[in-house]
Amino acid sequence: MIPRVNQKLLTQNMLYFEFDKEDAWGKRVFKAATKVSNVRISDDVIFVYSECSTPFIPLKKYSQVIINSTVYDVSNVISVMTPFSNKVWSYELELTNPRQIKSGGF
């Protein structure tokens, strides 16, 4: 049995931009942002839990996330499955390439 996650520990949010495709020049194209609430961020890993994080959506490698005005690339997604079933219990997103969002004009 997998232990329950204490919701009080999941106080952070992220904006998730799902990788869609590469354009003709090899630049990544993303779908519209989805705000995912109740996640846990530790160093360069984000933990997203099926029973607590909303919305709990499939997460993909090569996507991007924004946390506290910093953009990260998702370099790997680890699916943690529940025992004796084929359901995802959580995702672990490994992050790379942090960069600050530029504010202001052009």
Phi, psi and omega in degrees: 000136179273134181292155177282148180270135177285113184299335179295339179276348185258076187256001186253160179232161175216155168260125184249126177246105183289132175296130180253306183190177171255140178280186184298338180259008178083009178276137181290139177246135184242154174282173180300153183293145172237126176278122179249121183258160175064058175243168177239132181243126180223115184054242182252033180226137174248132178253125181238124188248136184299324185274349186234321185282137181228136347286152176265101185241158174298135181248144188238147171298153180075005176280183176228153174228153173239128177225123177049051177065020176238131178265136177232149170269142175271109184271338180201146175235122178255123177266124176258119186264152174284145179293145176068015175210173181251035182257141178282126177271321179202165171241145171242117180260120176270128188251146176219171171056056179292140176209140181287144173283130178282130179255160177097205186284202185266000000 
